[in-house]
Amino acid sequence: MKQEKYLLGMTLAEIAKEVELLELPKFTAKQIADWIYVKRVTEIDEMTNISVRNRDILKKKFEIGISLPIETQVSEDGTQKLLFKTNNGKLIESVLIPDDERLTLCISAQVGCKMNCDFCMTGKMGFQDNLSVNEILNQVYASPNSEALTNIVFMGMGEPLDNYENVMKSIEILSAEYGLAWSPRRITLSTIGVTPMLERFLEESGCHLAISLHSPISEQRQTIMPIEKKYPIEEIIELLKKYDWSKQRRLSFEYIMFDGVNDSLIYARELIKLLSGIYCRVNLIRFHAIPGSSLETASESAMIKFRDFLTSKGFICTIRTSRGEDISAACGMLSTEKQNESKKSAD
């Protein structure tokens, strides 16, 4: 995509402003938004209720901005890993996860990540760029079978709250009447807890929230998640306690279980203390080994024991089913592999 201006990623108000600058009829803005976000056209010439003359005017300044995946990997369980190239040539990943009547898309918010969590392949890449609204929404609109999507989760590459404005504008468009008109409850944002932005998110959004926890003990959490030093988990918990999570909006805690690190009942007891008084779900997650990390996944028996202990204390706790294991569906793996291939070719 050569042009700088993409219609995909603009709010209705932004489209209306551009329409006014081009001296087109005011109603053209709603027509454009409908063609992009509802009818999902990929070319301006497909907007047949806009005159040829006005389409030509639009084409001189804009293109829709849909860019298909450059590679797709399909797992035996039906999970699809999608590799996209950003507008400046960097690589990002999305994962499409079918599950009975649900079709969930896991999308990225950044190229790389600043947070440098020890267990995360994206963190090993370092931070490269924030995704634009166009690049975030392109993952949705260019994904296979996108019209059948039931849920979107911001659990891909990067920390969503570190790209706050673009992520929130994407959510605005997805839930707007002129957009997909989705309920915010169909969208989940996962964060390690960037406290100032988290507070804004809780006030400005109705989306579900998932907190990447991974250890209930601050000193240990710092060793695998350096951001703990800046935004301690205790402060995050105190903030979350100000909100009612017992109704439609859901709160969950993601807990990757590492062998000999956080998988004993000592940690289960500390987790209960930390989360006491908050209505939430705890998702226990198997760890998939990545280059550059000595961490290993906990045993199945340790995970079951941990889950059963939390359940016996009244917590909703599940062991998440691993998906796409044969295609390394954890975000960051494929894009890193492709980047390394490009470097070798250049050398």
HELIX and SHEET records of a PDB file:
HELIX    1   1 LEU A   12  LEU A   21  1                                  10    
HELIX    2   2 THR A   28  ALA A   33  1                                   6    
HELIX    3   3 ASP A   34  VAL A   38  3                                   5    
HELIX    4   4 ILE A   44  GLU A   46  5                                   3    
HELIX    5   5 VAL A   52  LYS A   61  1                                  10    
HELIX    6   6 MET A  121  MET A  125  1                                   5    
HELIX    7   7 VAL A  133  TYR A  141  1                                   9    
HELIX    8   8 SER A  146  ALA A  148  5                                   3    
HELIX    9   9 PRO A  160  ASN A  163  5                                   4    
HELIX   10  10 TYR A  164  SER A  175  1                                  12    
HELIX   11  11 PRO A  184  ARG A  186  5                                   3    
HELIX   12  12 THR A  195  GLU A  204  1                                  10    
HELIX   13  13 SER A  218  ILE A  224  1                                   7    
HELIX   14  14 PRO A  226  LYS A  229  5                                   4    
HELIX   15  15 ILE A  233  LEU A  240  1                                   8    
HELIX   16  16 LEU A  265  LEU A  275  1                                  11    
HELIX   17  17 GLU A  300  SER A  312  1                                  13    
HELIX   18  18 GLU A  325  ILE A  327  5                                   3    
HELIX   19  19 MET A  333  ALA A  346  1                                  14    
SHEET    1   A10 GLU A  71  VAL A  74  0                                        
SHEET    2   A10 GLN A  80  LYS A  85 -1                                        
SHEET    3   A10 LEU A  91  ASP A  99 -1                                        
SHEET    4   A10 ARG A 102  CYS A 106 -1                                        
SHEET    5   A10 ASN A 151  PHE A 154  1                                        
SHEET    6   A10 ILE A 187  THR A 191  1                                        
SHEET    7   A10 HIS A 208  SER A 212  1                                        
SHEET    8   A10 LEU A 251  MET A 257  1                                        
SHEET    9   A10 ARG A 281  ARG A 286  1                                        
SHEET   10   A10 ILE A 316  ILE A 319  1                                        
SHEET    1   B 2 GLN A 110  VAL A 111  0                                        
SHEET    2   B 2 ASP A 129  ASN A 130 -1                                        
END                                                                             
